[in-house]
Amino acid sequence: MDFIESKGKTVDEAVFNGLLKMDLSIDEVDIEILEEGGGLFKSARVRMTKKPEQPEEEAPAPKEKEPLRPEPSAYEGERRGRGDYRQRGRENGRQRGREAARPQRREYTQEEPFEKQEPKNDAEKFLLGLFEKMGINVRLKSEQVGDTLKIDMSGRAMGMLIGRRGETLDALQYLTSLVVNNGREGYLKIMLDTENYRRKREDALKKLAARLADKVIRSGKRVVLEPMNPYERRILHATLQDNKRVTTFSEGEEPFRSVVVALKGSENEDGGETE
């Protein structure tokens, strides 16, 4: 298919779903955002169009041999020479204008050949098959600790797999969990990570929690954060659980559940759940 409209909870998820349906990589499509989503019932929607293949340049056609003409006189040759010089100058100017107006041809680097990796478990089997269809090289390294399977991904397309604030990574982790736990006895938790993103995100959330606690103490007003997944909400709760001045709780319904930071004993503290 040459074009498709795709939907998702976020723009990144809509693009991710569209790439799967078109069986293309992200550098092979043009993406137009139709709706950015947001709200409880509003999904993101994008139009994805396959980029046209670059045509090969045709060799110039051979010039026809001009008929022989009689030699001009000295004066006539000098006059024609001056005219030819002016004519060539005009033609060169027009040619330069056409070249400047002509869009430059983009140079695309070819994808590296896909490196075959034998999957060690069902999660790796699903992920490797998905990445192969997307045409990207991703190396997987799995480690099971208790009831959690940690999978670290490495390669050149990791930014696309992380997405905005980790939304694509979370969606990929959710899909992998559904595949692995389908018909399985006992739940196996899946944790996907790449380029140590989870640790960097955790450090950023801890710093954010400390700044917001200071802000709440100074202003006396509670702060409501943007919706987050349960894992990130637990990081905020754990960071401020020993704070003597502020408390945290969550409000709202999934997937738009948010963390609230408020002063202890104030009217803004409504005793919500802390996960």
PAZAPA-4460 file (N, C-alpha, C; in steps of 0.05 Angstrom, whole numbers, plus 32768, in hexadecimal, padded with zeros to 4 digits):
% residues 275
    n_x    n_y    n_z   ca_x   ca_y   ca_z    c_x    c_y    c_z   seq   type   mol
   8011   7FE8   8000   8000   8000   8000   8012   8019   8000     1      M     A
   8008   802E   7FF2   8018   8046   7FEF   8012   805B   8005     2      D     A
   7FFA   8059   8011   7FF4   806C   8027   7FE0   805F   803A     3      F     A
   7FDF   806A   8052   7FCE   805E   8066   7FC8   8073   807B     4      I     A
   7FB1   8072   8088   7FAB   8083   809F   7FAB   8070   80B7     5      E     A
   7FBA   8078   80CC   7FBE   8067   80E3   7FB7   8076   80FC     6      S     A
   7FAD   8068   8110   7FA4   8074   8129   7FB4   8068   8141     7      K     A
   7FB4   8076   8157   7FC1   806D   816F   7FBB   8080   8186     8      G     A
   7FC2   8079   819E   7FBE   808A   81B5   7FCF   80A3   81B2     9      K     A
   7FE7   80A0   81A7   7FF9   80B7   81A2   8001   80B6   8185    10      T     A
   800F   80CC   817D   8019   80CE   8161   802E   80B8   815C    11      V     A
   803F   80B4   8170   8054   809F   816D   8047   8083   8169    12      D     A
   8033   807E   8179   8026   8064   8177   8017   8061   815C    13      E     A
   800B   8077   8152   7FFE   8076   8138   8012   8071   8122    14      A     A
   802A   807E   8123   803F   8079   8110   8049   805C   8111    15      V     A
   804C   8053   812A   8056   8038   812E   8043   8023   8122    16      F     A
   8029   8027   8126   8015   8015   811B   8014   8016   80FD    17      N     A
   8018   802E   80F2   8018   8031   80D5   8030   8023   80C8    18      G     A
   8047   8025   80D4   805F   8018   80C9   805B   7FFA   80C9    19      L     A
   804E   7FEF   80DD   804A   7FD2   80DD   8037   7FCA   80C6    20      L     A
   8022   7FDA   80C2   800F   7FD3   80AD   801B   7FD6   8091    21      K     A
   802C   7FEA   808D   8038   7FEF   8073   8051   7FDE   806E    22      M     A
   805B   7FD2   8084   8073   7FC2   8082   808A   7FD3   8076    23      D     A
   808D   7FEB   8081   80A2   7FFE   8078   80B1   8009   8090    24      L     A
   80C9   8014   808B   80D7   8022   80A0   80D0   803F   809F    25      S     A
   80D7   804E   80B5   80CE   8069   80B7   80DA   807C   80A3    26      I     A
   80F2   8075   8098   80FE   8087   8084   80F3   8082   8068    27      D     A
   80E0   806F   8066   80D4   806A   804B   80B8   8076   8048    28      E     A
   80AF   8086   805C   8094   8092   805B   8095   80AF   8062    29      V     A
   8082   80BE   8057   807D   80D9   805F   8065   80D9   8073    30      D     A
   8067   80E8   8089   8054   80E6   809E   8045   8101   80A1    31      I     A
   802B   8101   80A0   801B   8119   80A4   8009   8114   80BC    32      E     A
   800C   8126   80D1   7FFC   8123   80E9   7FE0   812F   80E4    33      I     A
   7FCB   811F   80E6   7FB0   8129   80E2   7FA3   8131   80FC    34      L     A
   7FA8   8122   8111   7F9D   8128   812C   7FB2   811F   8140    35      E     A
   7FB9   8131   8153   7FCD   812A   8167   7FC2   811B   817F    36      E     A
   7FA8   8117   8180   7F9D   8108   8196   7F9A   8119   81AF    37      G     A
   7F97   810C   81C5   7F92   811A   81DF   7F75   8118   81E7    38      G     A
   7F71   8118   8200   7F56   8114   820A   7F4F   80F7   820D    39      G     A
   7F38   80F1   8219   7F32   80D6   8220   7F2A   80C5   8208    40      L     A
   7F1C   80D1   81F4   7F12   80C1   81DE   7F1E   80CA   81C3    41      F     A
   7F32   80DB   81C3   7F3D   80E5   81AA   7F58   80D8   81A5    42      K     A
   7F5A   80CA   818E   7F73   80BC   8187   7F83   80CD   8174    43      S     A
   7F9D   80C8   8173   7FAE   80D4   8160   7FAA   80C6   8145    44      A     A
   7FAD   80D6   812F   7FA8   80CB   8114   7FBD   80D7   8101    45      R     A
   7FCA   80C6   80F2   7FDF   80CF   80DF   7FDA   80C3   80C3    46      V     A
   7FE2   80D1   80AF   7FE2   80C6   8094   7FFF   80C1   808B    47      R     A
   8004   80A8   8083   801F   80A0   807C   8020   8098   805E    48      M     A
   8031   80A5   804F   8033   80A0   8032   804F   8096   802B    49      T     A
   8050   8081   801C   8069   8075   8014   8078   8088   8001    50      K     A
   8091   808D   8007   80A1   809F   7FF6   80A6   8093   7FDB    51      K     A
   80A5   80A3   7FC5   80AA   8098   7FAB   80C7   8090   7FA8    52      P     A
   80CC   807B   7F99   80E7   8073   7F94   80F5   8087   7F81    53      E     A
   810E   808C   7F87   811E   809F   7F77   8124   8094   7F5B    54      Q     A
   811B   80A1   7F45   8120   8096   7F2A   813E   8098   7F24    55      P     A
   8147   8084   7F15   8163   8085   7F0C   8166   809A   7EF6    56      E     A
   817C   80A8   7EF6   8182   80BD   7EE3   8187   80B0   7EC7    57      E     A
   817A   80BA   7EB3   817E   80B0   7E98   8196   80BC   7E8B    58      E     A
   81A4   80AC   7E7B   81BB   80B6   7E6D   81B2   80CA   7E57    59      A     A
   81C1   80DF   7E53   81B9   80F3   7E3F   81B8   80E7   7E23    60      P     A
   81A4   80EF   7E14   81A1   80E5   7DF8   81B8   80EF   7DE7    61      A     A
   81C2   80DF   7DD4   81D8   80E8   7DC3   81CE   80FF   7DB1    62      P     A
   81E0   8113   7DAD   81D9   812A   7D9C   81DB   8122   7D7F    63      K     A
   81C8   812E   7D6F   81C9   812A   7D52   81E0   813A   7D46    64      E     A
   81EC   812D   7D33   8203   813A   7D26   81F9   8152   7D15    65      K     A
   8204   8169   7D1A   81FB   8181   7D0B   8206   8180   7CEF    66      E     A
   81F6   818A   7CDB   81FF   818B   7CC0   8216   819F   7CBD    67      P     A
   8227   8199   7CA9   823E   81AB   7CA4   8234   81C5   7C99    68      L     A
   8240   81DB   7CA3   8239   81F6   7C9A   8251   8203   7C8F    69      R     A
   824D   8215   7C7D   8264   8223   7C71   8271   8235   7C86    70      P     A
   828B   8238   7C84   829A   8248   7C97   8292   8265   7C95    71      E     A
   828C   8273   7CAB   8284   828F   7CAA   829C   82A0   7CA5    72      P     A
   8296   82B9   7C9C   82AB   82CC   7C98   82B7   82D5   7CB2    73      S     A
   82CE   82E2   7CB3   82DB   82EA   7CCB   82C9   82FD   7CDC    74      A     A
   82BC   8310   7CCF   82AB   8322   7CDD   8292   8314   7CE8    75      Y     A
   8287   8302   7CD7   826F   82F4   7CDF   8275   82E1   7CF7    76      E     A
   828C   82D4   7CF6   8294   82C3   7D0C   8298   82D2   7D26    77      G     A
   82A4   82EB   7D24   82A8   82FB   7D3C   828D   8304   7D48    78      E     A
   827B   830B   7D36   8260   8314   7D3F   8251   82FD   7D4C    79      R     A
   8253   82E6   7D3F   8245   82CE   7D4B   8252   82C6   7D65    80      R     A
   826C   82C9   7D67   8279   82C2   7D80   8270   82D3   7D97    81      G     A
   826D   82EE   7D92   8262   82FF   7DA7   8246   82F7   7DAE    82      R     A
   8236   82F1   7D9A   821A   82E8   7D9F   8219   82CE   7DAE    83      G     A
   822A   82BB   7DA6   822A   82A1   7DB4   8232   82A4   7DD1    84      D     A
   8245   82B7   7DD7   824E   82BB   7DF2   8237   82C6   7E03    85      Y     A
   8228   82D9   7DF8   8211   82E4   7E07   81FC   82CF   7E0A    86      R     A
   81F7   82BF   7DF5   81E3   82AA   7DF7   81EB   8295   7E0B    87      Q     A
   8204   828D   7E0C   820D   8279   7E1F   820A   8284   7E3C    88      R     A
   820F   829E   7E3F   820C   82AA   7E5A   81EF   82A9   7E63    89      G     A
   81DC   82AF   7E50   81C0   82AE   7E58   81B7   8291   7E5E    90      R     A
   81C1   827E   7E4D   81BA   8262   7E52   81C5   8258   7E6C    91      E     A
   81DE   8260   7E72   81EA   8257   7E8C   81DB   8263   7EA3    92      N     A
   81D2   827C   7EA1   81C2   8288   7EB7   81A8   827A   7EBB    93      G     A
   819A   8273   7EA5   8181   8264   7EA7   8186   8248   7EB3    94      R     A
   819C   823B   7EAB   81A2   8221   7EB6   81A7   8222   7ED4    95      Q     A
   81B6   8236   7EDC   81BB   8239   7EF9   81A1   823E   7F08    96      R     A
   818F   824D   7EFD   8176   8252   7F0A   8165   8239   7F0C    97      G     A
   8165   8228   7EF6   8156   8210   7EF7   8162   81FD   7F0C    98      R     A
   817D   81FC   7F0E   8189   81EA   7F22   8184   81F3   7F3E    99      E     A
   8182   820E   7F42   817D   8218   7F5D   8160   8212   7F65   100      A     A
   814E   8213   7F51   8131   820F   7F58   812B   81F1   7F5A   101      A     A
   813B   81E0   7F4D   8136   81C3   7F4D   813A   81B8   7F69   102      R     A
   8128   81A9   7F75   812C   819E   7F8F   8144   818B   7F8F   103      P     A
   8154   818D   7FA4   816B   817C   7FA6   8163   815F   7FAC   104      Q     A
   8170   814D   7F9F   816A   8131   7FA2   8175   8127   7FBD   105      R     A
   8164   811B   7FCD   816D   8112   7FE7   817C   80F8   7FE4   106      R     A
   8191   80F6   7FF4   81A1   80DE   7FF5   8199   80CD   800D   107      E     A
   8191   80B5   8008   8189   80A3   801D   819E   808E   8022   108      Y     A
   81A4   808A   803B   81B7   8074   8042   81A8   805A   8044   109      T     A
   81B3   8045   8039   81A5   802C   803A   81A6   8020   8056   110      Q     A
   8190   8012   805D   818F   8005   8076   81A4   7FEF   8078   111      E     A
   81AF   7FEA   808F   81C2   7FD5   8092   81B3   7FBA   808E   112      E     A
   81C0   7FA6   8083   81B3   7F8C   8080   81AB   7F81   809B   113      P     A
   8194   7F75   809C   8189   7F6B   80B5   819A   7F55   80C0   114      F     A
   81A2   7F58   80D9   81B2   7F44   80E6   81A0   7F2F   80F4   115      E     A
   81A4   7F17   80EC   8193   7F01   80F7   819C   7EFB   8113   116      K     A
   8188   7EFA   8125   818E   7EF4   8141   817A   7EDF   814A   117      Q     A
   8183   7EC9   8156   8172   7EB4   815F   8164   7EBC   8179   118      E     A
   8149   7EBC   8179   813B   7EC4   8192   813F   7EB0   81A8   119      P     A
   8141   7EBA   81C1   8145   7EA9   81D8   812B   7EA3   81E7   120      K     A
   8116   7EB3   81E0   80FD   7EAF   81EE   80E7   7EBB   81DC   121      N     A
   80CE   7EB8   81E5   80B7   7EC1   81D6   80B7   7EE0   81D1   122      D     A
   80C1   7EEE   81E6   80C2   7F0B   81E3   80D6   7F13   81CD   123      A     A
   80ED   7F07   81CD   8101   7F0E   81B8   80F6   7F05   819C   124      E     A
   80E9   7EEF   819B   80DE   7EE5   8182   80CA   7EFA   8176   125      K     A
   80B9   7F04   8187   80A5   7F18   817E   80B3   7F32   8175   126      F     A
   80C6   7F3C   8186   80D3   7F55   8180   80E5   7F53   8167   127      L     A
   80F4   7F3E   8164   8106   7F3B   814D   80F6   7F39   8133   128      L     A
   80DF   7F2B   8134   80CE   7F29   811C   80C2   7F44   8115   129      G     A
   80BB   7F54   8129   80B0   7F6F   8125   80C5   7F81   8118   130      L     A
   80DD   7F81   8124   80F2   7F93   811A   80FC   7F8B   80FE   131      F     A
   80FB   7F71   80F8   8103   7F68   80DD   80EF   7F73   80C8   132      E     A
   80D5   7F73   80CF   80C1   7F7E   80BD   80C4   7F9C   80B9   133      K     A
   80CD   7FA9   80CE   80D2   7FC6   80CD   80EC   7FCD   80BF   134      M     A
   80FD   7FB9   80BB   8116   7FBE   80AD   812B   7FCC   80BD   135      G     A
   812B   7FC8   80D8   813F   7FD4   80E9   814E   7FBF   80F9   136      I     A
   8167   7FC4   80FD   8178   7FB2   810C   8177   7FB8   812A   137      N     A
   816E   7FA5   813A   816D   7FA9   8156   8178   7F8F   8163   138      V     A
   818C   7F93   8174   8197   7F7C   8183   8189   7F7B   819F   139      R     A
   8182   7F62   81A7   8174   7F5E   81C0   8185   7F4F   81D4   140      L     A
   8183   7F57   81ED   8190   7F48   8203   817C   7F45   821A   141      K     A
   8175   7F2C   8220   8161   7F27   8234   816D   7F1D   824E   142      S     A
   8160   7F23   8264   8167   7F1A   827E   814E   7F18   828F   143      E     A
   8149   7F00   829A   8131   7EFC   82AB   8139   7EFD   82C8   144      Q     A
   812C   7F0F   82D7   8131   7F12   82F3   8116   7F0D   8301   145      V     A
   8113   7EF6   830E   80F9   7EEF   831B   80E4   7EED   8306   146      G     A
   80CE   7EFC   8309   80B8   7EFB   82F6   80B9   7F12   82E2   147      D     A
   80D0   7F1F   82DF   80D4   7F35   82CC   80E9   7F2D   82B7   148      T     A
   80E2   7F31   829E   80F4   7F2C   8288   80FE   7F47   827D   149      L     A
   8117   7F4E   8282   8122   7F67   8279   8130   7F63   825E   150      K     A
   8129   7F74   824A   8134   7F72   822F   8140   7F8D   8228   151      I     A
   815A   7F8D   8222   8167   7FA6   821A   816B   7FA5   81FC   152      D     A
   8164   7FBB   81EF   8165   7FBD   81D2   817C   7FD1   81CA   153      M     A
   818A   7FCA   81B5   81A0   7FDC   81AC   819F   7FDC   818D   154      S     A
   81A7   7FF3   8182   81A7   7FF6   8165   81A7   8013   815E   155      G     A
   81A1   8019   8144   81A3   8034   813A   8188   8042   813A   156      R     A
   8172   8034   813D   8157   8040   813B   814A   8043   8156   157      A     A
   8159   8045   816C   814E   8045   8186   813D   805D   818C   158      M     A
   8144   8074   8181   8133   808C   8185   8117   8088   817C   159      G     A
   8113   807B   8166   80F8   8075   815C   80E9   8062   816E   160      M     A
   80F8   804E   817A   80EB   803B   818B   80E5   8046   81A7   161      L     A
   80F3   805B   81AF   80ED   8068   81C9   80D4   8079   81C7   162      I     A
   80D4   808A   81B2   80BD   809C   81AE   80BD   80B3   81C2   163      G     A
   80A7   80C3   81C0   80A5   80DA   81D2   80A0   80D2   81EF   164      R     A
   80B4   80D9   8200   80B2   80D2   821C   80AE   80B4   8221   165      R     A
   80B8   80A4   820F   80B7   8087   8213   809D   807A   820C   166      G     A
   808B   8089   81FE   8070   807E   81F9   8071   8066   81E5   167      E     A
   8083   8068   81D1   8085   8051   81BE   8092   8039   81CC   168      T     A
   80A6   803E   81DD   80B2   8028   81EC   809E   801B   81FE   169      L     A
   808D   802A   820B   8078   801F   821C   8064   800F   820C   170      D     A
   805D   8019   81F5   8049   800B   81E4   8055   7FF0   81DA   171      A     A
   806F   7FF1   81D3   807C   7FD9   81CA   807F   7FC4   81E1   172      L     A
   8084   7FCE   81F8   8086   7FBD   8210   806B   7FB0   8216   173      Q     A
   8055   7FC0   8213   803A   7FB6   8218   8033   7FA0   8204   174      Y     A
   8039   7FA4   81EA   8033   7F90   81D6   8043   7F76   81DB   175      L     A
   805C   7F79   81E2   806D   7F62   81E8   8061   7F52   81FF   176      T     A
   8058   7F60   8214   804D   7F53   822B   8033   7F44   8224   177      S     A
   8023   7F4F   8212   800A   7F41   8209   8011   7F27   81FB   178      L     A
   8025   7F29   81E9   802D   7F11   81DA   8038   7EFB   81EC   179      V     A
   804A   7F03   81FE   8058   7EF0   820F   8045   7EE2   8223   180      V     A
   8032   7EF2   822E   8020   7EE7   8243   8007   7EDB   8238   181      N     A
   8004   7EDA   821E   7FEC   7ECE   8212   7FEC   7EB0   8216   182      N     A
   7FDA   7EA5   8227   7FD9   7E89   822C   7FEE   7E7F   823F   183      G     A
   7FFC   7E90   824C   8012   7E88   825E   8008   7E85   827B   184      R     A
   8011   7E72   8289   800B   7E6F   82A5   801F   7E7F   82B6   185      E     A
   8014   7E92   82C5   8025   7EA3   82D4   802E   7EBB   82C3   186      G     A
   802B   7ED3   82CE   8030   7EEC   82BF   804E   7EF2   82BF   187      Y     A
   8059   7EF7   82A7   8075   7EFF   82A4   8076   7F1D   829D   188      L     A
   8082   7F2D   82AE   8084   7F4A   82A9   809A   7F4F   8295   189      K     A
   8094   7F60   8281   80A7   7F67   826C   80B1   7F83   8271   190      I     A
   80CB   7F87   8270   80D7   7FA2   8273   80EB   7FA6   825C   191      M     A
   80E3   7FB8   8249   80F4   7FBF   8233   8103   7FD8   8239   192      L     A
   811C   7FD9   8230   812D   7FF0   8234   8141   7FF3   821E   193      D     A
   814A   800B   8219   815F   8010   8205   816E   8029   820C   194      T     A
   8188   8028   8208   819A   803F   820D   8196   8049   822A   195      E     A
   8190   8036   823C   818C   803D   8258   8176   8052   825C   196      N     A
   8162   8052   824A   814D   8067   824B   813D   8066   8266   197      Y     A
   8137   804E   8270   8127   804B   8288   8135   8059   82A0   198      R     A
   814F   8054   82A2   815E   8060   82B8   815F   807E   82B5   199      R     A
   8163   8088   829D   8164   80A5   8299   8149   80B2   829F   200      K     A
   8134   80A5   8296   8119   80AF   829C   8113   80AF   82BA   201      R     A
   811C   809A   82C8   8117   8098   82E5   8126   80AF   82F3   202      E     A
   813F   80B5   82EB   814E   80CB   82F7   8140   80E6   82F2   203      D     A
   8136   80E9   82D9   8128   8102   82D3   810F   8105   82E3   204      A     A
   8100   80EF   82E7   80E7   80F1   82F7   80ED   80F7   8315   205      L     A
   8103   80EC   831F   810A   80F2   833B   8111   8110   833E   206      K     A
   811F   811B   832B   8126   8137   832D   810D   8148   832A   207      K     A
   80FB   813F   8318   80E1   814E   8315   80D1   814D   832F   208      L     A
   80D0   8137   833C   80C1   8134   8355   80CC   8147   836A   209      A     A
   80E7   8149   836C   80F3   815B   8380   80EC   8178   837A   210      A     A
   80ED   8180   8361   80E6   819C   8359   80C9   81A2   835F   211      R     A
   80B7   818F   8359   809B   8194   835E   8095   8196   837B   212      L     A
   80A2   8186   838B   809E   8187   83A8   80A5   81A3   83B3   213      A     A
   80BC   81AE   83AA   80C4   81C9   83B2   80AF   81DE   83A9   214      D     A
   80A5   81DA   8391   8091   81ED   8386   8078   81EC   8397   215      K     A
   806F   81D5   839E   8056   81D2   83AE   805A   81DE   83CA   216      V     A
   8071   81DA   83D5   8077   81E5   83F0   8077   8204   83EF   217      I     A
   8083   820F   83DA   8084   822C   83D8   8068   8239   83D2   218      R     A
   8059   822C   83C0   8040   8238   83B8   8028   8230   83C9   219      S     A
   802A   8219   83D5   8013   820E   83E4   7FFE   8202   83D2   220      G     A
   8003   8201   83B8   7FEF   81F6   83A6   7FF8   81DC   839B   221      K     A
   7FE5   81CA   8397   7FEC   81B0   838D   7FF3   81B1   836F   222      R     A
   8002   819D   8365   800A   819C   834A   8001   8181   833E   223      V     A
   7FF4   8182   8327   7FEB   816A   8319   7FFD   8166   8301   224      V     A
   8009   814F   82FF   801B   8149   82E8   800B   813E   82D1   225      L     A
   8019   813C   82BA   800C   8131   82A3   8008   8113   82A7   226      E     A
   7FF6   8106   8299   7FF1   80E9   829C   800B   80D9   8297   227      P     A
   800F   80C5   82A8   8026   80B3   82A6   801D   8096   82A9   228      M     A
   802F   8084   82A1   8029   8068   82A5   802F   8060   82C2   229      N     A
   8024   8049   82CB   8028   8042   82E7   8045   8040   82F0   230      P     A
   8057   8037   82DF   8073   8035   82E7   807F   8051   82EE   231      Y     A
   8079   8065   82DE   8084   8080   82E3   8076   808D   82FB   232      E     A
   805C   8087   82FF   804E   8092   8316   805A   8087   8330   233      R     A
   8061   806D   8330   806D   8061   8348   8088   806E   834F   234      R     A
   8097   8076   833A   80B1   8083   833F   80AC   809E   834E   235      I     A
   8098   80AD   8346   8092   80C7   8353   8089   80C2   8370   236      L     A
   8077   80AF   8373   806D   80A9   838E   8084   80A1   83A1   237      H     A
   8096   808F   8397   80AB   8085   83A7   80BF   809B   83AE   238      A     A
   80C4   80AE   839B   80D7   80C3   83A0   80CE   80D6   83B6   239      T     A
   80B4   80DB   83B9   80AA   80EF   83CC   809C   80E2   83E4   240      L     A
   809D   80C7   83E7   808E   80BB   83FC   8098   80C2   8418   241      Q     A
   80B2   80C9   841A   80BE   80D0   8434   80BF   80EE   8439   242      D     A
   80B4   80FE   8426   80B4   811B   8429   80A0   8123   843F   243      N     A
   80A9   8133   8452   8098   813A   8469   8084   8150   8463   244      K     A
   8087   815E   844D   8076   8175   8447   8061   816F   8431   245      R     A
   8067   815E   841F   8055   8159   8409   804D   813B   8408   246      V     A
   8037   8136   83FA   802E   811B   83F5   8027   8118   83D8   247      T     A
   8025   8100   83CE   801D   80FB   83B2   8007   80E6   83B1   248      T     A
   7FF6   80E9   839D   7FE2   80D5   8397   7FDB   80D7   837A   249      F     A
   7FCC   80C4   8370   7FC4   80C3   8354   7FA6   80C7   8351   250      S     A
   7F9F   80D4   833B   7F83   80D8   8335   7F7E   80D5   8317   251      E     A
   7F65   80CF   8310   7F5E   80CB   82F4   7F5D   80AD   82ED   252      G     A
   7F55   80A8   82D5   7F52   808C   82CB   7F67   8087   82B6   253      E     A
   7F70   806D   82B5   7F83   8065   82A1   7F77   8069   8285   254      E     A
   7F87   8071   8271   7FA4   8075   8272   7FAB   8093   8278   255      P     A
   7F98   80A2   8284   7F9D   80BE   8289   7F9F   80C3   82A7   256      F     A
   7FAA   80B1   82B6   7FAD   80B3   82D2   7FC6   80C4   82D9   257      R     A
   7FC3   80D7   82EB   7FD8   80EA   82F0   7FE0   80EA   830E   258      S     A
   7FF9   80F3   8313   8003   80F6   832E   7FFE   8112   8337   259      V     A
   7FF5   8115   8351   7FF0   812F   835D   8003   8132   8374   260      V     A
   8010   8149   8376   8022   8150   838C   8015   8166   839C   261      V     A
   8010   8162   83B6   8002   8176   83C6   800E   8177   83E2   262      A     A
   8009   818D   83F1   8012   8190   840C   8003   817C   841E   263      L     A
   8012   8172   8432   8005   8160   8445   7FF2   8170   8457   264      K     A
   7FDB   8165   845C   7FC8   8171   846E   7FB9   8189   8462   265      G     A
   7FBD   818F   8448   7FAE   81A5   843B   7F94   819B   842F   266      S     A
   7F84   81AE   8427   7F6A   81A7   841B   7F6E   819B   83FF   267      E     A
   7F87   819F   83F4   7F8D   8194   83DA   7F94   8176   83DB   268      N     A
   7F98   816C   83F3   7F9E   8150   83F7   7F84   8140   83FA   269      E     A
   7F7C   8131   83E6   7F62   8124   83E7   7F64   8106   83EC   270      D     A
   7F7D   80FD   83F3   7F80   80E1   83FB   7F7D   80CD   83E4   271      G     A
   7F85   80D5   83CC   7F84   80C3   83B5   7F98   80AC   83B8   272      G     A
   7F95   8098   83A7   7FA6   8081   83A8   7FC2   8088   839E   273      E     A
   7FD6   8079   83A8   7FF2   807D   839F   7FFC   8064   8391   274      T     A
   7FEB   8057   8382   7FF2   803F   8373   7FF6   8028   8386   275      E     A
***
